[in-house]
Amino acid sequence: MAVKIRLTRLGSKRNPFYRIVVADARSPRDGRIIEQIGTYNPAAVNAPEVKIDA
């Protein structure tokens, strides 16, 4: 099974928020995930915000 690190989209229209996940390469963008490893908020006030779970 080939896996990829991807962004799954959350949030409302024109206000995106993403989860950083590990998913099978053949699954759809917002489909089945293996593990969530962080978040990405491109609409943060000063700069895009990336949080990785340690």
mmJSON file of the N, C-alpha and C atoms, coordinates in Angstrom:
{"data_MODEL":{"atom_site":{
"group_PDB":["ATOM","ATOM","ATOM","ATOM","ATOM","ATOM","ATOM","ATOM","ATOM","ATOM","ATOM","ATOM","ATOM","ATOM","ATOM","ATOM","ATOM","ATOM","ATOM","ATOM","ATOM","ATOM","ATOM","ATOM","ATOM","ATOM","ATOM","ATOM","ATOM","ATOM","ATOM","ATOM","ATOM","ATOM","ATOM","ATOM","ATOM","ATOM","ATOM","ATOM","ATOM","ATOM","ATOM","ATOM","ATOM","ATOM","ATOM","ATOM","ATOM","ATOM","ATOM","ATOM","ATOM","ATOM","ATOM","ATOM","ATOM","ATOM","ATOM","ATOM","ATOM","ATOM","ATOM","ATOM","ATOM","ATOM","ATOM","ATOM","ATOM","ATOM","ATOM","ATOM","ATOM","ATOM","ATOM","ATOM","ATOM","ATOM","ATOM","ATOM","ATOM","ATOM","ATOM","ATOM","ATOM","ATOM","ATOM","ATOM","ATOM","ATOM","ATOM","ATOM","ATOM","ATOM","ATOM","ATOM","ATOM","ATOM","ATOM","ATOM","ATOM","ATOM","ATOM","ATOM","ATOM","ATOM","ATOM","ATOM","ATOM","ATOM","ATOM","ATOM","ATOM","ATOM","ATOM","ATOM","ATOM","ATOM","ATOM","ATOM","ATOM","ATOM","ATOM","ATOM","ATOM","ATOM","ATOM","ATOM","ATOM","ATOM","ATOM","ATOM","ATOM","ATOM","ATOM","ATOM","ATOM","ATOM","ATOM","ATOM","ATOM","ATOM","ATOM","ATOM","ATOM","ATOM","ATOM","ATOM","ATOM","ATOM","ATOM","ATOM","ATOM","ATOM","ATOM","ATOM","ATOM","ATOM","ATOM","ATOM","ATOM","ATOM"],
"id":[1,2,3,4,5,6,7,8,9,10,11,12,13,14,15,16,17,18,19,20,21,22,23,24,25,26,27,28,29,30,31,32,33,34,35,36,37,38,39,40,41,42,43,44,45,46,47,48,49,50,51,52,53,54,55,56,57,58,59,60,61,62,63,64,65,66,67,68,69,70,71,72,73,74,75,76,77,78,79,80,81,82,83,84,85,86,87,88,89,90,91,92,93,94,95,96,97,98,99,100,101,102,103,104,105,106,107,108,109,110,111,112,113,114,115,116,117,118,119,120,121,122,123,124,125,126,127,128,129,130,131,132,133,134,135,136,137,138,139,140,141,142,143,144,145,146,147,148,149,150,151,152,153,154,155,156,157,158,159,160,161,162],
"type_symbol":["N","C","C","N","C","C","N","C","C","N","C","C","N","C","C","N","C","C","N","C","C","N","C","C","N","C","C","N","C","C","N","C","C","N","C","C","N","C","C","N","C","C","N","C","C","N","C","C","N","C","C","N","C","C","N","C","C","N","C","C","N","C","C","N","C","C","N","C","C","N","C","C","N","C","C","N","C","C","N","C","C","N","C","C","N","C","C","N","C","C","N","C","C","N","C","C","N","C","C","N","C","C","N","C","C","N","C","C","N","C","C","N","C","C","N","C","C","N","C","C","N","C","C","N","C","C","N","C","C","N","C","C","N","C","C","N","C","C","N","C","C","N","C","C","N","C","C","N","C","C","N","C","C","N","C","C","N","C","C","N","C","C"],
"label_atom_id":["N","CA","C","N","CA","C","N","CA","C","N","CA","C","N","CA","C","N","CA","C","N","CA","C","N","CA","C","N","CA","C","N","CA","C","N","CA","C","N","CA","C","N","CA","C","N","CA","C","N","CA","C","N","CA","C","N","CA","C","N","CA","C","N","CA","C","N","CA","C","N","CA","C","N","CA","C","N","CA","C","N","CA","C","N","CA","C","N","CA","C","N","CA","C","N","CA","C","N","CA","C","N","CA","C","N","CA","C","N","CA","C","N","CA","C","N","CA","C","N","CA","C","N","CA","C","N","CA","C","N","CA","C","N","CA","C","N","CA","C","N","CA","C","N","CA","C","N","CA","C","N","CA","C","N","CA","C","N","CA","C","N","CA","C","N","CA","C","N","CA","C","N","CA","C","N","CA","C","N","CA","C","N","CA","C","N","CA","C"],
"label_alt_id":[null,null,null,null,null,null,null,null,null,null,null,null,null,null,null,null,null,null,null,null,null,null,null,null,null,null,null,null,null,null,null,null,null,null,null,null,null,null,null,null,null,null,null,null,null,null,null,null,null,null,null,null,null,null,null,null,null,null,null,null,null,null,null,null,null,null,null,null,null,null,null,null,null,null,null,null,null,null,null,null,null,null,null,null,null,null,null,null,null,null,null,null,null,null,null,null,null,null,null,null,null,null,null,null,null,null,null,null,null,null,null,null,null,null,null,null,null,null,null,null,null,null,null,null,null,null,null,null,null,null,null,null,null,null,null,null,null,null,null,null,null,null,null,null,null,null,null,null,null,null,null,null,null,null,null,null,null,null,null,null,null,null],
"label_comp_id":["MET","MET","MET","ALA","ALA","ALA","VAL","VAL","VAL","LYS","LYS","LYS","ILE","ILE","ILE","ARG","ARG","ARG","LEU","LEU","LEU","THR","THR","THR","ARG","ARG","ARG","LEU","LEU","LEU","GLY","GLY","GLY","SER","SER","SER","LYS","LYS","LYS","ARG","ARG","ARG","ASN","ASN","ASN","PRO","PRO","PRO","PHE","PHE","PHE","TYR","TYR","TYR","ARG","ARG","ARG","ILE","ILE","ILE","VAL","VAL","VAL","VAL","VAL","VAL","ALA","ALA","ALA","ASP","ASP","ASP","ALA","ALA","ALA","ARG","ARG","ARG","SER","SER","SER","PRO","PRO","PRO","ARG","ARG","ARG","ASP","ASP","ASP","GLY","GLY","GLY","ARG","ARG","ARG","ILE","ILE","ILE","ILE","ILE","ILE","GLU","GLU","GLU","GLN","GLN","GLN","ILE","ILE","ILE","GLY","GLY","GLY","THR","THR","THR","TYR","TYR","TYR","ASN","ASN","ASN","PRO","PRO","PRO","ALA","ALA","ALA","ALA","ALA","ALA","VAL","VAL","VAL","ASN","ASN","ASN","ALA","ALA","ALA","PRO","PRO","PRO","GLU","GLU","GLU","VAL","VAL","VAL","LYS","LYS","LYS","ILE","ILE","ILE","ASP","ASP","ASP","ALA","ALA","ALA"],
"label_asym_id":["A","A","A","A","A","A","A","A","A","A","A","A","A","A","A","A","A","A","A","A","A","A","A","A","A","A","A","A","A","A","A","A","A","A","A","A","A","A","A","A","A","A","A","A","A","A","A","A","A","A","A","A","A","A","A","A","A","A","A","A","A","A","A","A","A","A","A","A","A","A","A","A","A","A","A","A","A","A","A","A","A","A","A","A","A","A","A","A","A","A","A","A","A","A","A","A","A","A","A","A","A","A","A","A","A","A","A","A","A","A","A","A","A","A","A","A","A","A","A","A","A","A","A","A","A","A","A","A","A","A","A","A","A","A","A","A","A","A","A","A","A","A","A","A","A","A","A","A","A","A","A","A","A","A","A","A","A","A","A","A","A","A"],
"label_entity_id":["1","1","1","1","1","1","1","1","1","1","1","1","1","1","1","1","1","1","1","1","1","1","1","1","1","1","1","1","1","1","1","1","1","1","1","1","1","1","1","1","1","1","1","1","1","1","1","1","1","1","1","1","1","1","1","1","1","1","1","1","1","1","1","1","1","1","1","1","1","1","1","1","1","1","1","1","1","1","1","1","1","1","1","1","1","1","1","1","1","1","1","1","1","1","1","1","1","1","1","1","1","1","1","1","1","1","1","1","1","1","1","1","1","1","1","1","1","1","1","1","1","1","1","1","1","1","1","1","1","1","1","1","1","1","1","1","1","1","1","1","1","1","1","1","1","1","1","1","1","1","1","1","1","1","1","1","1","1","1","1","1","1"],
"label_seq_id":[1,1,1,2,2,2,3,3,3,4,4,4,5,5,5,6,6,6,7,7,7,8,8,8,9,9,9,10,10,10,11,11,11,12,12,12,13,13,13,14,14,14,15,15,15,16,16,16,17,17,17,18,18,18,19,19,19,20,20,20,21,21,21,22,22,22,23,23,23,24,24,24,25,25,25,26,26,26,27,27,27,28,28,28,29,29,29,30,30,30,31,31,31,32,32,32,33,33,33,34,34,34,35,35,35,36,36,36,37,37,37,38,38,38,39,39,39,40,40,40,41,41,41,42,42,42,43,43,43,44,44,44,45,45,45,46,46,46,47,47,47,48,48,48,49,49,49,50,50,50,51,51,51,52,52,52,53,53,53,54,54,54],
"pdbx_PDB_ins_code":[null,null,null,null,null,null,null,null,null,null,null,null,null,null,null,null,null,null,null,null,null,null,null,null,null,null,null,null,null,null,null,null,null,null,null,null,null,null,null,null,null,null,null,null,null,null,null,null,null,null,null,null,null,null,null,null,null,null,null,null,null,null,null,null,null,null,null,null,null,null,null,null,null,null,null,null,null,null,null,null,null,null,null,null,null,null,null,null,null,null,null,null,null,null,null,null,null,null,null,null,null,null,null,null,null,null,null,null,null,null,null,null,null,null,null,null,null,null,null,null,null,null,null,null,null,null,null,null,null,null,null,null,null,null,null,null,null,null,null,null,null,null,null,null,null,null,null,null,null,null,null,null,null,null,null,null,null,null,null,null,null,null],
"Cartn_x":[0.852,0.0,0.899,0.709,1.454,0.693,1.399,0.754,1.336,0.534,0.948,0.554,1.298,0.904,0.107,-1.116,-2.035,-2.71,-3.377,-4.236,-5.682,-6.513,-7.951,-8.621,-9.551,-10.14,-11.316,-11.322,-12.435,-12.778,-13.712,-14.066,-15.199,-15.59,-16.703,-16.184,-17.102,-16.718,-15.836,-14.776,-13.836,-13.163,-13.248,-12.585,-11.99,-10.968,-10.457,-9.662,-9.695,-8.912,-8.566,-7.348,-6.915,-6.39,-6.582,-5.934,-4.804,-3.668,-2.552,-2.707,-2.876,-3.166,-2.266,-2.176,-1.539,-2.671,-2.667,-3.75,-3.193,-3.95,-3.618,-3.634,-2.681,-2.561,-3.782,-4.519,-5.666,-6.968,-6.98,-8.218,-8.46,-9.731,-10.024,-9.487,-9.451,-8.867,-9.447,-10.758,-11.404,-11.9,-11.32,-11.766,-11.119,-10.955,-10.421,-8.98,-8.697,-7.336,-6.763,-5.453,-4.77,-4.516,-4.016,-3.743,-3.702,-4.194,-4.1,-2.829,-1.997,-0.722,-0.589,-1.583,-1.502,-2.582,-2.459,-3.419,-2.677,-3.363,-2.826,-3.935,-3.683,-4.668,-4.073,-4.42,-3.852,-4.425,-5.524,-6.185,-5.858,-4.773,-4.382,-4.046,-4.156,-4.051,-2.705,-1.598,-0.289,0.341,0.325,0.947,0.242,0.365,-0.232,0.291,-0.59,-0.273,-0.266,0.842,0.976,1.255,0.467,0.692,0.85,1.96,2.225,2.118,1.33,1.192,2.476,3.052,4.307,4.063],
"Cartn_y":[-1.176,0.0,1.241,2.096,3.355,4.428,5.158,6.213,7.57,8.616,9.988,10.864,11.939,12.975,13.99,14.273,15.116,16.14,17.096,18.053,17.695,17.549,17.375,18.684,19.114,20.445,20.421,21.399,21.647,23.123,23.59,25.002,25.273,26.518,26.911,27.473,27.885,28.476,29.693,29.793,30.913,31.099,30.101,30.141,28.76,28.375,27.013,26.787,25.555,25.073,23.637,23.219,21.905,21.057,19.75,18.777,18.147,17.956,17.248,15.79,14.907,13.507,12.585,11.348,10.275,9.423,9.216,8.476,7.579,6.555,5.692,6.538,6.33,7.133,7.006,5.9,5.676,6.231,6.68,7.183,8.631,9.085,10.465,11.473,12.733,13.789,13.813,13.77,13.819,12.445,11.392,10.031,9.454,8.153,7.429,7.829,8.079,8.448,7.375,7.342,6.42,7.111,8.348,9.098,10.596,11.396,12.849,13.279,14.084,14.462,15.954,16.755,18.181,18.967,20.305,21.198,22.323,22.939,24.07,25.082,26.318,27.388,28.503,28.553,29.578,30.967,31.06,32.344,32.934,32.492,33.047,34.529,35.281,36.744,37.226,36.825,37.344,36.544,35.235,34.365,33.016,32.235,30.897,30.109,29.371,28.674,27.165,26.515,25.065,24.508,23.508,22.839,21.351,20.785,19.359,18.73,17.648,16.937,16.164,16.374,15.701,14.504],
"Cartn_z":[0.0,0.0,0.0,-0.992,-1.071,-0.303,0.52,1.304,0.929,1.156,0.889,2.06,2.244,3.195,2.394,2.844,2.096,2.983,2.334,3.022,2.715,3.752,3.545,3.911,3.079,3.237,4.194,5.093,5.995,5.867,6.658,6.636,5.669,5.617,4.759,3.436,2.59,1.311,1.547,0.784,0.834,2.192,3.042,4.346,4.619,3.864,3.987,5.271,5.721,6.85,6.493,6.719,6.259,7.406,7.296,8.168,7.378,8.015,7.398,7.807,6.824,7.11,6.298,6.755,6.002,5.451,4.121,3.48,2.385,2.046,0.92,-0.35,-1.224,-2.442,-3.344,-3.246,-4.13,-3.577,-2.33,-1.741,-2.161,-2.175,-2.548,-1.526,-1.908,-1.069,0.34,0.463,1.772,2.202,1.657,1.947,3.191,3.172,4.327,4.615,5.888,6.286,7.198,7.288,8.193,9.525,9.463,10.69,10.393,11.333,11.231,11.946,11.275,11.885,12.158,11.776,12.068,11.364,11.434,10.789,10.079,9.118,8.358,8.179,8.615,8.495,7.635,6.333,5.464,5.72,6.461,6.691,8.058,8.682,9.978,9.814,10.897,10.845,10.292,10.86,10.445,9.31,9.425,8.427,8.469,7.419,7.464,8.672,9.309,10.551,10.307,10.67,10.545,11.927,12.346,13.627,13.359,13.828,13.687,15.068,15.183,16.449,16.715,17.877,18.213,19.09],
"occupancy":[1.0,1.0,1.0,1.0,1.0,1.0,1.0,1.0,1.0,1.0,1.0,1.0,1.0,1.0,1.0,1.0,1.0,1.0,1.0,1.0,1.0,1.0,1.0,1.0,1.0,1.0,1.0,1.0,1.0,1.0,1.0,1.0,1.0,1.0,1.0,1.0,1.0,1.0,1.0,1.0,1.0,1.0,1.0,1.0,1.0,1.0,1.0,1.0,1.0,1.0,1.0,1.0,1.0,1.0,1.0,1.0,1.0,1.0,1.0,1.0,1.0,1.0,1.0,1.0,1.0,1.0,1.0,1.0,1.0,1.0,1.0,1.0,1.0,1.0,1.0,1.0,1.0,1.0,1.0,1.0,1.0,1.0,1.0,1.0,1.0,1.0,1.0,1.0,1.0,1.0,1.0,1.0,1.0,1.0,1.0,1.0,1.0,1.0,1.0,1.0,1.0,1.0,1.0,1.0,1.0,1.0,1.0,1.0,1.0,1.0,1.0,1.0,1.0,1.0,1.0,1.0,1.0,1.0,1.0,1.0,1.0,1.0,1.0,1.0,1.0,1.0,1.0,1.0,1.0,1.0,1.0,1.0,1.0,1.0,1.0,1.0,1.0,1.0,1.0,1.0,1.0,1.0,1.0,1.0,1.0,1.0,1.0,1.0,1.0,1.0,1.0,1.0,1.0,1.0,1.0,1.0,1.0,1.0,1.0,1.0,1.0,1.0],
"B_iso_or_equiv":[0.0,0.0,0.0,0.0,0.0,0.0,0.0,0.0,0.0,0.0,0.0,0.0,0.0,0.0,0.0,0.0,0.0,0.0,0.0,0.0,0.0,0.0,0.0,0.0,0.0,0.0,0.0,0.0,0.0,0.0,0.0,0.0,0.0,0.0,0.0,0.0,0.0,0.0,0.0,0.0,0.0,0.0,0.0,0.0,0.0,0.0,0.0,0.0,0.0,0.0,0.0,0.0,0.0,0.0,0.0,0.0,0.0,0.0,0.0,0.0,0.0,0.0,0.0,0.0,0.0,0.0,0.0,0.0,0.0,0.0,0.0,0.0,0.0,0.0,0.0,0.0,0.0,0.0,0.0,0.0,0.0,0.0,0.0,0.0,0.0,0.0,0.0,0.0,0.0,0.0,0.0,0.0,0.0,0.0,0.0,0.0,0.0,0.0,0.0,0.0,0.0,0.0,0.0,0.0,0.0,0.0,0.0,0.0,0.0,0.0,0.0,0.0,0.0,0.0,0.0,0.0,0.0,0.0,0.0,0.0,0.0,0.0,0.0,0.0,0.0,0.0,0.0,0.0,0.0,0.0,0.0,0.0,0.0,0.0,0.0,0.0,0.0,0.0,0.0,0.0,0.0,0.0,0.0,0.0,0.0,0.0,0.0,0.0,0.0,0.0,0.0,0.0,0.0,0.0,0.0,0.0,0.0,0.0,0.0,0.0,0.0,0.0],
"pdbx_formal_charge":[null,null,null,null,null,null,null,null,null,null,null,null,null,null,null,null,null,null,null,null,null,null,null,null,null,null,null,null,null,null,null,null,null,null,null,null,null,null,null,null,null,null,null,null,null,null,null,null,null,null,null,null,null,null,null,null,null,null,null,null,null,null,null,null,null,null,null,null,null,null,null,null,null,null,null,null,null,null,null,null,null,null,null,null,null,null,null,null,null,null,null,null,null,null,null,null,null,null,null,null,null,null,null,null,null,null,null,null,null,null,null,null,null,null,null,null,null,null,null,null,null,null,null,null,null,null,null,null,null,null,null,null,null,null,null,null,null,null,null,null,null,null,null,null,null,null,null,null,null,null,null,null,null,null,null,null,null,null,null,null,null,null],
"auth_seq_id":[1,1,1,2,2,2,3,3,3,4,4,4,5,5,5,6,6,6,7,7,7,8,8,8,9,9,9,10,10,10,11,11,11,12,12,12,13,13,13,14,14,14,15,15,15,16,16,16,17,17,17,18,18,18,19,19,19,20,20,20,21,21,21,22,22,22,23,23,23,24,24,24,25,25,25,26,26,26,27,27,27,28,28,28,29,29,29,30,30,30,31,31,31,32,32,32,33,33,33,34,34,34,35,35,35,36,36,36,37,37,37,38,38,38,39,39,39,40,40,40,41,41,41,42,42,42,43,43,43,44,44,44,45,45,45,46,46,46,47,47,47,48,48,48,49,49,49,50,50,50,51,51,51,52,52,52,53,53,53,54,54,54],
"auth_comp_id":["MET","MET","MET","ALA","ALA","ALA","VAL","VAL","VAL","LYS","LYS","LYS","ILE","ILE","ILE","ARG","ARG","ARG","LEU","LEU","LEU","THR","THR","THR","ARG","ARG","ARG","LEU","LEU","LEU","GLY","GLY","GLY","SER","SER","SER","LYS","LYS","LYS","ARG","ARG","ARG","ASN","ASN","ASN","PRO","PRO","PRO","PHE","PHE","PHE","TYR","TYR","TYR","ARG","ARG","ARG","ILE","ILE","ILE","VAL","VAL","VAL","VAL","VAL","VAL","ALA","ALA","ALA","ASP","ASP","ASP","ALA","ALA","ALA","ARG","ARG","ARG","SER","SER","SER","PRO","PRO","PRO","ARG","ARG","ARG","ASP","ASP","ASP","GLY","GLY","GLY","ARG","ARG","ARG","ILE","ILE","ILE","ILE","ILE","ILE","GLU","GLU","GLU","GLN","GLN","GLN","ILE","ILE","ILE","GLY","GLY","GLY","THR","THR","THR","TYR","TYR","TYR","ASN","ASN","ASN","PRO","PRO","PRO","ALA","ALA","ALA","ALA","ALA","ALA","VAL","VAL","VAL","ASN","ASN","ASN","ALA","ALA","ALA","PRO","PRO","PRO","GLU","GLU","GLU","VAL","VAL","VAL","LYS","LYS","LYS","ILE","ILE","ILE","ASP","ASP","ASP","ALA","ALA","ALA"],
"auth_asym_id":["A","A","A","A","A","A","A","A","A","A","A","A","A","A","A","A","A","A","A","A","A","A","A","A","A","A","A","A","A","A","A","A","A","A","A","A","A","A","A","A","A","A","A","A","A","A","A","A","A","A","A","A","A","A","A","A","A","A","A","A","A","A","A","A","A","A","A","A","A","A","A","A","A","A","A","A","A","A","A","A","A","A","A","A","A","A","A","A","A","A","A","A","A","A","A","A","A","A","A","A","A","A","A","A","A","A","A","A","A","A","A","A","A","A","A","A","A","A","A","A","A","A","A","A","A","A","A","A","A","A","A","A","A","A","A","A","A","A","A","A","A","A","A","A","A","A","A","A","A","A","A","A","A","A","A","A","A","A","A","A","A","A"],
"auth_atom_id":["N","CA","C","N","CA","C","N","CA","C","N","CA","C","N","CA","C","N","CA","C","N","CA","C","N","CA","C","N","CA","C","N","CA","C","N","CA","C","N","CA","C","N","CA","C","N","CA","C","N","CA","C","N","CA","C","N","CA","C","N","CA","C","N","CA","C","N","CA","C","N","CA","C","N","CA","C","N","CA","C","N","CA","C","N","CA","C","N","CA","C","N","CA","C","N","CA","C","N","CA","C","N","CA","C","N","CA","C","N","CA","C","N","CA","C","N","CA","C","N","CA","C","N","CA","C","N","CA","C","N","CA","C","N","CA","C","N","CA","C","N","CA","C","N","CA","C","N","CA","C","N","CA","C","N","CA","C","N","CA","C","N","CA","C","N","CA","C","N","CA","C","N","CA","C","N","CA","C","N","CA","C","N","CA","C","N","CA","C"],
"pdbx_PDB_model_num":[1,1,1,1,1,1,1,1,1,1,1,1,1,1,1,1,1,1,1,1,1,1,1,1,1,1,1,1,1,1,1,1,1,1,1,1,1,1,1,1,1,1,1,1,1,1,1,1,1,1,1,1,1,1,1,1,1,1,1,1,1,1,1,1,1,1,1,1,1,1,1,1,1,1,1,1,1,1,1,1,1,1,1,1,1,1,1,1,1,1,1,1,1,1,1,1,1,1,1,1,1,1,1,1,1,1,1,1,1,1,1,1,1,1,1,1,1,1,1,1,1,1,1,1,1,1,1,1,1,1,1,1,1,1,1,1,1,1,1,1,1,1,1,1,1,1,1,1,1,1,1,1,1,1,1,1,1,1,1,1,1,1]
}}}
